């Protein structure tokens, strides 16, 4: 999806990405309050759409390659691209990833978190905490002059060391006034391999970590990716900018 061209963003463009990123973080914070048993994913979607428009932005996923909703809601064994629906009701013990991408002034802010619905099982809790830490370790591996492979290696070592697996087929991506561009950012890999990381690059890191196998299948809707073994999957995502000295997270919550 998108193209593989890597564009280095100007300070002016990064400022626009900053504004879009802040809006995305605020939207996710706003939706977090809705995550409780009995709420449908369609209700969360519709509130996301309303809030996004009220803040002068639009939802990038809506209509993107035919995607029918404004956000992605991925519950339990769904790895990513879950489609909100009225008959998908949150239950106590579920985990749900909410992935939002508002477009503000033409620029995309892309972020996601996995939330607990009510009280998670100890295994679900561990998986989600490990996935959050995977994102942090991926971000910590970013430095100008380093390689894209450094990011995946840091994530893979930690996730597999905790007994979990890393999804291979969905990756982080460059992002700007275009939703998906280069570089592709795999969440597994080898240190010192891949494209060089340069100041001005802006991309997402969004590890998807599975309880069992890393393999997935896509449902008949053409979007929803689930774990091949039906076990749990969690994901966290930030959009980051590479600076002269390191990295700036553009989608940090206040």
Rosetta blueprint (number, residue, H / E / L):
1 X L
2 X L
3 X L
4 X L
5 X L
6 X E
7 X L
8 X L
9 X L
10 X L
11 X H
12 X H
13 X H
14 X H
15 X H
16 X H
17 X H
18 X H
19 X H
20 X H
21 X H
22 X H
23 X H
24 X H
25 X H
26 X H
27 X H
28 X H
29 X H
30 X H
31 X H
32 X H
33 X L
34 X L
35 X L
36 X L
37 X L
38 X L
39 X L
40 X E
41 X H
42 X H
43 X H
44 X H
45 X H
46 X H
47 X H
48 X H
49 X H
50 X H
51 X H
52 X H
53 X H
54 X H
55 X L
56 X L
57 X L
58 X E
59 X E
60 X L
61 X L
62 X L
63 X L
64 X H
65 X H
66 X H
67 X L
68 X L
69 X L
70 X L
71 X L
72 X E
73 X E
74 X E
75 X E
76 X L
77 X L
78 X E
79 X E
80 X E
81 X L
82 X L
83 X E
84 X L
85 X L
86 X L
87 X L
88 X L
89 X E
90 X L
91 X L
92 X L
93 X L
94 X L
95 X E
96 X E
97 X E
98 X E
99 X E
100 X E
101 X E
102 X E
103 X E
104 X E
105 X L
106 X L
107 X E
108 X E
109 X E
110 X E
111 X E
112 X E
113 X E
114 X E
115 X E
116 X E
117 X L
118 X L
119 X L
120 X L
121 X L
122 X H
123 X H
124 X H
125 X H
126 X H
127 X H
128 X H
129 X H
130 X H
131 X H
132 X H
133 X H
134 X H
135 X H
136 X H
137 X H
138 X H
139 X H
140 X H
141 X L
142 X L
143 X L
144 X L
145 X L
146 X L
147 X E
148 X H
149 X H
150 X H
151 X H
152 X H
153 X H
154 X H
155 X H
156 X H
157 X H
158 X H
159 X H
160 X H
161 X H
162 X L
163 X L
164 X L
165 X E
166 X E
167 X L
168 X L
169 X L
170 X L
171 X L
172 X E
173 X E
174 X E
175 X L
176 X L
177 X L
178 X L
179 X L
180 X L
181 X E
182 X E
183 X E
184 X E
185 X E
186 X L
187 X L
188 X L
189 X L
190 X L
191 X L
192 X L
193 X L
194 X L
195 X L
196 X E
197 X L
198 X L
199 X L
200 X L
201 X L
202 X E
203 X E
204 X E
205 X E
206 X L
207 X L
208 X E
209 X E
210 X E
211 X L
212 X L
213 X L
214 X L
215 X L
216 X E
217 X E
218 X E
219 X L
220 X L
221 X L
222 X L
223 X L
224 X L
225 X E
226 X E
227 X E
228 X L
229 X L
230 X L
231 X L
232 X L
233 X E
234 X E
235 X E
236 X L
237 X E
238 X E
239 X E
240 X E
241 X E
242 X E
243 X L
244 X L
245 X L
246 X L
247 X E
248 X E
249 X E
250 X L
251 X L
252 X L
253 X L
254 X L
